[in-house]
Amino acid sequence: MATTVLDIVRLTPKTNCGQCGYPTCMAFAAAVVTGRAGRGACPHLPEDPSAPEAAGADDPDTALARDLRRRTAGLDLAALAPVVGARYDEEAGTPWLVLPYLGRRIRVGPAGAAADDGRELDPRDQILLHNYLFFCRTGEVEGRWIGLESLPNSISKVTTLRRAAEERLAGAFAGRPGDLAEAASRLGGTVPPACEADLCIEIPVLPRVPLRLQFWDADPEDGFPARVKVLFDGAVDRVLDLESTVFAAERTAEALLDLDPAESAGRRTS
């Protein structure tokens, strides 16, 4: 099983100490994977060379992410960069696309996908990012918002979206639209001037994948619970496959829940 850049990076101290002769831990990892450097150049790596390969060996998401990385090697990343809203870069001879993803700067390419902040990416995030490179063939968004049900063959996914994103956000932020707006702002979310709900927020998941959240707060007197509707740009089916579209909304919901000011305050006082 092939070792990836991310496998190596997770074993380094992520301090960019330079003892290996490379300016960053990511540059060193890329050099190891492409055969331009040996693992021994970093004094902090474990002696067992099989350690990174053993992690997640039976995980189907990890296996799929690995397969997508191999397919990415056939893409012209320099030509693709303006289409997907990324910046083309090379580090130690390894090509990367640098782009924002849910408030973080990500580097994605044939060698893997990693965050510049050193945090490891979930294999599912890697799948989403690589699928974005494969499916995105339009450099523009329409600015027209649609529900998932408007897309072909989406009936079963509408339920998944409701459970994984809409119901979770509605339940967590009921009575607290201000906290939802604050959490979304940390992901680059903005409040549009016109809104058909109690609160609308537009969040750039990826450069060509904006989401619009419509939030109706609970009305205890009339017995109405809080409700959230996730809308997608009208060009989303030319940017992502259906599965990745739903996952983009799910990951956005998880990011908002992680950034919930009330939860953050609770963690500080516990």
ChimeraX attribute file (.defattr): number of C-alpha atoms within 10 A of each C-alpha:
attribute: neighborCount
match mode: 1-to-1
recipient: residues
	/A:1	9
	/A:2	9
	/A:3	18
	/A:4	21
	/A:5	24
	/A:6	21
	/A:7	19
	/A:8	22
	/A:9	23
	/A:10	18
	/A:11	15
	/A:12	18
	/A:13	14
	/A:14	14
	/A:15	9
	/A:16	15
	/A:17	13
	/A:18	12
	/A:19	13
	/A:20	19
	/A:21	13
	/A:22	19
	/A:23	14
	/A:24	18
	/A:25	26
	/A:26	25
	/A:27	20
	/A:28	28
	/A:29	29
	/A:30	24
	/A:31	20
	/A:32	19
	/A:33	20
	/A:34	16
	/A:35	10
	/A:36	12
	/A:37	17
	/A:38	14
	/A:39	19
	/A:40	13
	/A:41	14
	/A:42	20
	/A:43	12
	/A:44	13
	/A:45	17
	/A:46	14
	/A:47	10
	/A:48	7
	/A:49	13
	/A:50	11
	/A:51	14
	/A:52	20
	/A:53	14
	/A:54	12
	/A:55	11
	/A:56	12
	/A:57	12
	/A:58	9
	/A:59	10
	/A:60	11
	/A:61	17
	/A:62	18
	/A:63	16
	/A:64	15
	/A:65	23
	/A:66	22
	/A:67	13
	/A:68	21
	/A:69	22
	/A:70	15
	/A:71	14
	/A:72	20
	/A:73	13
	/A:74	9
	/A:75	14
	/A:76	10
	/A:77	23
	/A:78	16
	/A:79	10
	/A:80	19
	/A:81	19
	/A:82	13
	/A:83	18
	/A:84	25
	/A:85	19
	/A:86	22
	/A:87	16
	/A:88	19
	/A:89	16
	/A:90	12
	/A:91	15
	/A:92	16
	/A:93	12
	/A:94	15
	/A:95	20
	/A:96	23
	/A:97	22
	/A:98	22
	/A:99	21
	/A:100	19
	/A:101	21
	/A:102	21
	/A:103	18
	/A:104	15
	/A:105	14
	/A:106	21
	/A:107	24
	/A:108	24
	/A:109	25
	/A:110	22
	/A:111	23
	/A:112	23
	/A:113	27
	/A:114	24
	/A:115	19
	/A:116	13
	/A:117	10
	/A:118	16
	/A:119	12
	/A:120	15
	/A:121	14
	/A:122	13
	/A:123	19
	/A:124	16
	/A:125	20
	/A:126	22
	/A:127	22
	/A:128	21
	/A:129	25
	/A:130	22
	/A:131	20
	/A:132	21
	/A:133	21
	/A:134	18
	/A:135	15
	/A:136	22
	/A:137	17
	/A:138	15
	/A:139	16
	/A:140	15
	/A:141	16
	/A:142	10
	/A:143	11
	/A:144	10
	/A:145	16
	/A:146	17
	/A:147	14
	/A:148	23
	/A:149	14
	/A:150	12
	/A:151	14
	/A:152	9
	/A:153	11
	/A:154	15
	/A:155	12
	/A:156	9
	/A:157	16
	/A:158	17
	/A:159	12
	/A:160	16
	/A:161	20
	/A:162	18
	/A:163	13
	/A:164	18
	/A:165	22
	/A:166	23
	/A:167	16
	/A:168	17
	/A:169	24
	/A:170	23
	/A:171	15
	/A:172	17
	/A:173	23
	/A:174	19
	/A:175	16
	/A:176	14
	/A:177	17
	/A:178	12
	/A:179	18
	/A:180	23
	/A:181	20
	/A:182	16
	/A:183	20
	/A:184	27
	/A:185	18
	/A:186	15
	/A:187	21
	/A:188	17
	/A:189	23
	/A:190	17
	/A:191	16
	/A:192	11
	/A:193	7
	/A:194	8
	/A:195	12
	/A:196	9
	/A:197	14
	/A:198	10
	/A:199	19
	/A:200	24
	/A:201	21
	/A:202	22
	/A:203	22
	/A:204	20
	/A:205	21
	/A:206	19
	/A:207	17
	/A:208	25
	/A:209	23
	/A:210	20
	/A:211	24
	/A:212	23
	/A:213	23
	/A:214	21
	/A:215	25
	/A:216	21
	/A:217	21
	/A:218	18
	/A:219	12
	/A:220	9
	/A:221	6
	/A:222	7
	/A:223	8
	/A:224	11
	/A:225	14
	/A:226	20
	/A:227	19
	/A:228	23
	/A:229	20
	/A:230	23
	/A:231	19
	/A:232	23
	/A:233	20
	/A:234	17
	/A:235	21
	/A:236	24
	/A:237	16
	/A:238	15
	/A:239	25
	/A:240	23
	/A:241	16
	/A:242	17
	/A:243	13
	/A:244	18
	/A:245	21
	/A:246	23
	/A:247	19
	/A:248	25
	/A:249	25
	/A:250	20
	/A:251	18
	/A:252	22
	/A:253	21
	/A:254	16
	/A:255	17
	/A:256	24
	/A:257	20
	/A:258	13
	/A:259	19
	/A:260	21
	/A:261	16
	/A:262	16
	/A:263	12
	/A:264	12
	/A:265	10
	/A:266	10
	/A:267	9
	/A:268	8
	/A:269	6
	/A:270	5
